[in-house]
Amino acid sequence: MRPQTRVRRILAGLTLLLAAAGAWAQSGTLDKIKQSGVISLGHREASIPFSYLGDGNRPAGYSVELCERVAQSVGRQLGLAALQVKWVQVTPGNRVEKLNRGEIDLECGSTTNTLSRQEQVSFSLLTFADGGSLLMKADSGLLGIADMGGKRIGVVPGTTTEGSLQDALTRHKVKAEAVKLKDHAEGLVALMDGKIDAYASDRVILVGLVLGSGNQKSLRLSHDLFSYEPYALMLRRNDSAFRHAVNRELARLYRSEEIYAIYERWLGVLGPPGPLLKALYFLNGLPE
């Protein structure tokens, strides 16, 4: 083969590769949704009151409703007469994998936005702010982290609670056994059966467990928070167009104060939003 012919073929191959790369870079979640007419949303099984299976085994909760509002907004933006919502159940252990594999487009749970997670995924504007706490039996005599020496604390692996709990124990120089459990429901059962002395999770989730347990008088929460947990909706990295579409609807809900009706629907039993959450809504109600 002549040198000139070889060069021409190499240049032609490079041109095709660059064209393919350009097309791939321009495609993203919005293109995927427009072509298929489907948006896939990830939900949790028992992360009450944010994301769980409610009446009729349908996804329900605060984060689920936020995602439903986002889906409606995306459908309008893409000019789709009817956008189908496909719900996919996820766990703390597989939510990132399912997102990056394309099985879900947006995760609607109780996921904390952290810098380490941002190396794998992207996040929307913040949707809630909470902190890690402990759930224990009312007659246990335990008050918080400082009392957990030699005790067993249940925790779901793959959550930020797992790491922040260990950090809190280290700060307080307390040695306790961390017992890994599948989910919040299993944590409540283990606590009631005496297999663990306390169950660790975000405070609002623990409140939801207590309210749904039918054992309100038998359970209590620690007063202290051992971590800061800023929640957000999780999406794939390097997809600014879809992230912008998600954030536009969230900002509108905050700016218009429609978010307060959504809060009341799912979290009203906890009382009105506190100063921290009100500030979160105000600061994230970005102008158009």
N, C-alpha and C positions, 0 to 999 in steps of 0.2 A: 504493500500500500504506500502510495506517495505521501511524503510528509505533509503536503498541503491538504490532501484528502483527510488525513488523520486529524489535523488541526480543525478542519471544518466540522468533522463529526463530533469532536470534543466540545466545540463551541455550541453546536446544535443541542447536544446533551445538556450542557449547562443552562441553555436558554429554557429548555423544557423543565428542568429542575427549579429554576427561578420562578417560572410561571406557576408551577404547582405550589411552590412555597407561598407565593403571593396570594393564590386563591385560598390556601389553607388559612393564612393569616387573617383574611377578610371574613372567613366563615367563623361562626361561633354559636353560642347558645341560642341567640335570637333567630339566626338562620335555621338552626335545627328545629326550633319550635315552629317557625313559619312553614317549613317544608312538611313537617309531620302533623301539624295541628294539635300537638300534644305537649304539655309541660309536665315533667315528672318531679314530684315533690316528696321529699323524705320526711317521715314522721316517726315518732317514738311510740312504744307500746304503753308505757306507764309513767311518763314524765309529767305527772299532774302538777299544776294546772296549765302547763305550757303545750304539751304535745302527748296525746294518749288516745287510746281507743275508747270512744264514748258509746252512746246509744246506737244500737244496730251495728256495732263494730266499726263505726266510721271514725276517722281521725277527728279530733276535737282539741280545743285549747287556744290559749292566747297566741302562741307562735303559729299555730295552724291557721287561725283567722288572718293573721298578718300576711301569710303566704297566699291565702285565697284572694286577698285584696290585691296583692302584687300580680297574681295570675290574671285577674280581671283587667288590671291596668296594662299588662303586657299584651293581652289579646286586643285591646283597643288600639294600642300603639302599632301593632302589626296588621291591623285591619281585618282581623279574623272574626267572622260572624259567630263562631262557636269554638272556643278553645277547650279541648278536653283536658281535664286534670287527672293525671295518673298518680295515685298514692303508693309509695313504696316504704315498707317498714325498715327502719335502720336501728342499729345499736351503737353504743359508744365505741365498740371495737371495729365496726365495719363502715361507719358513716363516711369517713374520709375516702376509703377505697371505693365505695359505691358512687360517690360524687365524682372522683377523678376517672372512673371507668365509664362515666356517662349514664349510669343507671338512674341517677337523679340529677336534676338541674339545680335544685335549691334545697337545702336542708332546713327543716322547720322544727326545731327542737329547743333544747336548753343548752346550747353549745356556747362555751366561753371563748371570746376572741382573745387569743394570746399571740405573742410574737413568734413563738416556736411553731404554732399552727399556721401562721402566715407564710411559713416556708413551704407549706404543702398546698394551702388553699387560700381563698380570699374571703372577705367578710363584708356584709352590708353595714350601713349605719347601725349603731347600737340600738337594741330593742328593749333592753331591761338591764338593771344592775342589782346584783344580789351578793351574798357572801356565804362562805362555808359555815355550817353549824353542826351540832350533834343532837340526835334524837335518842332519848333513853326512857326507861320506865320511871314513872313518877315517884315510886317508893325506893329507887335505887340509892338515893343519897348522893348521887353524882351531880355536879354542877357544870362542869366544863372540862376543857383540855387538861387543866392542872390536876384534875382528880383521876385521870385515866391511867396512872401508873399500874402496870401489871394487868390491865384490862384488855378486852378484845373489842376492836372497833371494826365494824363492817364498812366496806367501801366498794364501789364498782370500778374495776380496772379500766384504764383508758380514759378516765375523766380527769379534769383538772383538780377535782377534790382529792384524788389519790396522792398527787404530788404536794398540794398545799397542806394536807393533813400531816404528811411526814415532816414538812418544814415547820409546822406549828408545834409538833411534838418535840422536834429538835430544839426549837427556840425555848420551850418551857422545860427542857431537859427531862422529858417524860418518856419512859419506855413502855410502849404498848404494842400489842399484836394486831396487825392489820389483817383482817379476814376478807378475802376477795369474794364478792357475790355477783350473781348474774345481772341483777337489776334492782330497782327500788322496791318492787313487790317482794322479792326474795329477801331483801334487807329487813323489811318490816316483819316478815314471818320469822326470820332468824332472831330478831330482837324479842318478839313476843314469846318464842320458844326457849329463850334463855341461852341460845347458842352464841350470842354476842352481847356485850354490855352496852353498846351504843352503836348507832348507825350514822355515818357522816355523809352529808350531801349539802346542796345549797338550801338555804333556810326556807325559801318559798316552797320548794319541792317537798321538804320535810313537813311543812304546814299542810300541804295537800295530802300527804300520806296520813297524817293524823286525822284530818277531817273525813277522809274516806275509809278509815279503819273501823269506825264504830267503837273505838277504845279511847276516846278523847280524855277521859278521866284517868286513864292508866298510863298516859304518856306525857312527856314534857320535853321542851327544847332547852338547850343551853342558852344562856343570855349573851355569850360572847360570839363574835364572828371571827373566824381564823383566816379568812381570805377575802379578796375582792373578786367578784365574778361578773364581768361585763358581757352580757349575752348579745349575739348578733346572728343573722341568718348566714349560713355558709354556702359559698358558691365556688366555682372553679377559678383558678388564678388566670391572669392574662386575658381577661374577657371584660374589658372596660365598658363595652356597650351594654352588656347584660347587667353588670353591676350598677351602671347609671340608671337603667330602667327600674331596677329593684329600689335603689335609693330615692328615685324621684317619687315613687308612691309612698314610701315610708315618710319622707320629708313632708309630703302633702298631708298625710294623716296627722303628723305632729303639729304642723303649722295651722291646720284647720281645727285642731283639738278634737277631731273625731276619735283619736286614740283613747280619750278618756272613757268613751262609751265601751270600747273594746276592753279596756282595763276593768271597768265595772262588771262586765259580763263574766270575765274569767277570774278576776282577782279581787273583786269588790268585797268578798268576805273578809279580806285582810284589813279592810279600812281604806281610806283614800290614799292616793299616792303620796309618799313622803317627799321632803325637799330634794333629795338626791334624784329621784325619778322625775320629778317635775323639771328639774334643771336639765336632765338628759333629754326629755322631750323638747324643751325650749331650744337648747343648743343644737339639736339635730333637725329642727324644723327649718331647714335651709330654704332661702327664697328661690323662686324660679329664675 
